[in-house]
Amino acid sequence: MLIVGGGVAGCEAARVLAIRGHQPVVYEKGSRLGGNLIPGGAPDFKEDDIALADWYTNELNRLGVHVQLNTELNEEEIKAMYYDTVILATGSKPKVFSLRDDSHIYTAEQVLLKQKDAGKKTVIVGGGLVGCETALWFAQNGIHVTIVEALDKVMAVNGPLCAANKEMLEALLPFNGVEIITGAKVTEFANGEVKVDTKEGSKTIMSDSVILSVGYKEENTLYNNLQFDIPDLYLLGDAKKVSNIMYAIWDAFEVANHI
């Protein structure tokens, strides 16, 4: 059985299949297993995400699952492998859009993985869980942060969130000096100036960068290209529907347990 993607869903599917006596093979394009757990676990207070990624790595090794890292498969390569079952757990990718000076517009994932430097002052577009956690991490590391959220409050969608985590963030963000502007929209970023439309009118914020944290979209290109060529084909986790870690694990367990 071939599993494409070594995030939470792919790892859970491989674990369950191996326990049930199958011989899954996992191909992961990155240098380690874990998918979105890796950027998600970058802040010190999210160390449990990294612990889960490490646990899956150890479990698959213990169960004798072959894992091929740093390998991104395309549809022709997958068809040429002749596996009787193919599971696509290709995850999701951050949503992005242009605000004019795109050379200093980054995704939360890029700055969490330290691929990009946010500078000393930054504006985070999107006050969901990822945006709030990223803002707190920045503030605790001496970066001045402003969150701009289109809704009337932060962390209002993509629930249910853990009540303790949400309440902690709601208290720690202002405590660490994070400015939050709700009911607002970033319209432009150029020459170090972020233009924001608010209920009170237009506002300008000086910033070294803009961080986009406006959600993820399903990465299901492989599935769309293969769905009529491989009879026993499954789509799992974020690649099927962007949600949370719990959903990805449950989805993968259910599918792998019934193959």
C-alpha positions in Angstrom: 0.0 0.0 0.0 1.3 3.4 -1.0 0.7 6.4 1.3 1.6 9.8 -0.2 2.2 12.4 2.5 3.7 12.0 6.0 1.6 14.4 8.0 -0.7 13.4 10.8 -3.2 11.6 8.5 -0.6 9.8 6.5 1.2 8.6 9.6 -1.9 7.5 11.4 -3.0 5.5 8.3 0.4 3.9 8.1 0.3 3.0 11.8 -3.1 1.4 11.7 -2.4 -0.5 8.5 0.9 -1.8 9.8 -0.8 -3.0 13.0 -3.5 -4.8 10.9 -0.8 -6.7 9.0 -0.6 -4.6 5.8 2.7 -3.3 4.4 2.3 0.4 3.9 5.1 2.5 2.3 5.1 6.3 3.1 6.5 8.9 0.8 7.0 12.4 2.3 8.3 15.4 0.3 9.8 17.0 3.4 12.8 16.1 5.5 10.8 14.7 8.4 7.4 13.4 9.3 4.7 15.6 10.8 3.4 17.9 8.1 1.8 21.0 9.6 2.8 19.8 13.1 6.3 21.1 12.4 5.6 24.8 11.9 2.7 24.5 14.3 5.0 23.2 17.0 7.7 26.0 16.5 6.6 28.1 19.5 7.8 26.8 22.8 4.3 26.6 24.2 3.3 24.2 21.3 6.0 21.6 22.0 3.3 18.9 22.1 2.9 19.2 18.4 6.6 18.3 17.9 6.2 15.5 20.5 3.4 14.0 18.4 5.4 14.2 15.2 8.3 12.4 17.0 6.0 9.8 18.4 4.7 8.9 14.9 8.3 8.8 13.6 9.2 6.3 16.4 6.0 4.3 16.0 6.4 3.8 12.3 10.0 2.8 12.8 9.0 0.3 15.5 6.3 -1.2 13.2 8.8 -1.5 10.4 7.0 0.9 8.0 9.3 2.0 5.2 9.4 5.8 5.0 10.9 7.6 2.1 11.7 11.3 3.0 12.6 14.2 0.6 10.6 12.6 -2.2 7.7 14.2 -3.9 5.8 11.9 -6.3 3.8 12.9 -9.3 0.9 11.1 -10.9 2.9 9.3 -13.5 5.3 7.9 -10.9 2.4 6.7 -8.7 0.7 5.0 -11.6 4.0 3.3 -12.6 4.4 1.8 -9.1 1.4 -0.6 -9.4 0.3 -0.5 -5.7 -3.0 -2.3 -5.1 -4.1 0.6 -2.8 -3.1 4.3 -2.9 -3.8 6.7 0.0 -3.3 10.4 -0.6 -2.7 12.4 2.5 -1.1 15.4 0.7 -2.3 17.9 3.3 -3.0 21.6 2.8 -1.2 24.8 1.9 -1.6 28.3 3.2 -3.9 30.7 1.4 -2.0 33.7 0.0 -2.9 36.9 -1.8 -1.2 40.1 -3.0 -1.0 43.4 -1.1 1.4 45.1 -3.5 4.8 44.8 -1.8 4.8 41.0 -1.9 8.6 40.8 -1.3 7.9 41.3 2.4 4.6 39.4 2.7 5.1 35.9 4.2 2.9 33.1 5.4 2.8 32.1 9.1 4.4 28.8 8.1 7.4 30.6 6.6 8.2 32.6 9.7 7.5 29.8 12.1 10.0 27.6 10.3 12.4 30.6 10.2 12.5 30.6 6.5 11.7 34.3 6.5 12.5 37.1 9.0 9.4 39.2 10.1 11.6 42.1 11.3 11.0 44.1 14.5 7.5 45.1 13.7 4.9 43.0 11.8 1.2 42.9 11.0 -0.5 39.5 11.1 -3.6 39.3 8.8 -6.0 36.8 10.4 -6.8 36.3 14.0 -7.6 32.6 14.0 -5.7 30.1 16.2 -2.6 30.1 14.0 -2.5 33.9 13.8 -2.9 34.3 17.5 -0.3 31.7 18.4 2.2 33.2 16.0 1.5 36.7 17.4 2.1 35.5 21.0 5.4 33.8 19.9 6.6 36.9 18.2 5.7 39.1 21.1 7.5 36.9 23.5 10.6 37.2 21.3 10.6 41.0 21.3 8.7 41.6 18.0 5.9 44.3 18.0 2.8 42.6 16.6 -0.6 43.9 15.4 -3.3 41.4 14.5 -5.9 42.5 11.9 -9.0 40.4 11.9 -12.0 40.9 9.6 -14.5 39.4 12.1 -15.6 41.2 15.3 -13.4 38.9 17.5 -10.4 36.7 17.2 -10.6 32.9 17.1 -14.2 33.0 16.1 -14.1 30.3 13.4 -12.8 26.8 12.7 -13.9 25.5 16.2 -14.3 23.9 18.4 -11.2 25.2 20.1 -9.9 23.9 23.4 -11.5 26.4 25.9 -8.4 26.5 28.1 -6.1 27.3 25.1 -8.5 30.0 23.8 -8.8 31.7 27.2 -5.1 31.5 27.7 -4.4 33.2 24.3 -7.1 35.9 25.0 -5.3 36.8 28.2 -1.7 36.5 27.1 -2.0 38.4 23.8 -2.8 41.8 25.4 -0.5 41.0 28.4 2.4 40.6 26.0 1.6 43.9 24.2 -0.1 42.5 21.0 -2.4 45.0 19.5 -5.6 43.5 18.1 -7.8 45.3 15.5 -11.1 43.6 14.7 -13.7 44.3 12.1 -10.9 45.5 9.9 -9.3 44.6 6.6 -5.7 45.1 5.3 -5.9 46.6 1.8 -2.3 47.4 0.9 1.3 47.1 2.0 4.0 49.3 0.4 7.1 51.2 1.6 6.7 49.9 5.1 3.1 51.1 5.4 0.2 48.8 6.0 -3.2 50.3 5.0 -6.1 49.1 7.1 -9.8 49.8 6.6 -11.5 49.9 10.1 -15.0 50.8 11.3 -13.6 54.2 12.3 -12.0 54.8 8.9 -8.6 54.2 7.2 -5.5 53.6 9.4 -1.8 53.3 8.6 0.5 51.0 10.5 4.3 51.1 10.0 5.6 47.6 9.6 8.6 45.6 8.4 6.4 42.8 7.0 2.9 41.4 6.7 2.2 37.8 7.8 -0.7 36.1 6.2 -2.6 33.7 8.5 -6.0 33.5 6.7 -6.4 29.7 6.6 -5.4 26.8 4.5 -6.8 25.2 1.3 -6.8 21.5 0.4 -3.9 20.2 -1.6 -5.8 17.6 -3.7 -4.2 18.0 -7.1 -2.9 14.4 -7.1 -6.3 13.0 -6.2 -8.0 15.0 -9.0 -5.5 13.7 -11.5 -5.6 10.1 -10.4 -9.2 9.5 -9.3 -10.1 7.8 -12.6 -6.9 5.8 -13.0 -6.5 4.0 -9.7 -9.4 1.8 -8.6 -8.6 1.7 -4.9 -7.8 5.4 -4.1 -8.4 7.2 -0.9 -8.1 10.9 0.1 -7.4 11.7 3.8 -7.1 14.5 6.3 -6.6 18.1 5.2 -6.3 17.1 1.6 -10.0 16.1 1.8 -11.2 18.8 4.2 -9.0 21.3 6.1 -9.7 20.9 9.8 -7.7 20.1 12.9 -5.4 17.4 14.2 -8.2 15.5 15.8 -10.2 15.3 12.6 -7.1 14.1 10.6 -6.4 11.3 13.0 -10.0 10.2 13.2 -10.4 10.3 9.4 -7.2 8.3 8.8 -8.0 5.7 11.5 -11.5 5.1 10.1 -10.3 4.6 6.5 -7.2 2.5 7.4 -9.3 0.4 9.7 -11.7 -0.6 7.0 -9.3 -1.3 4.1 
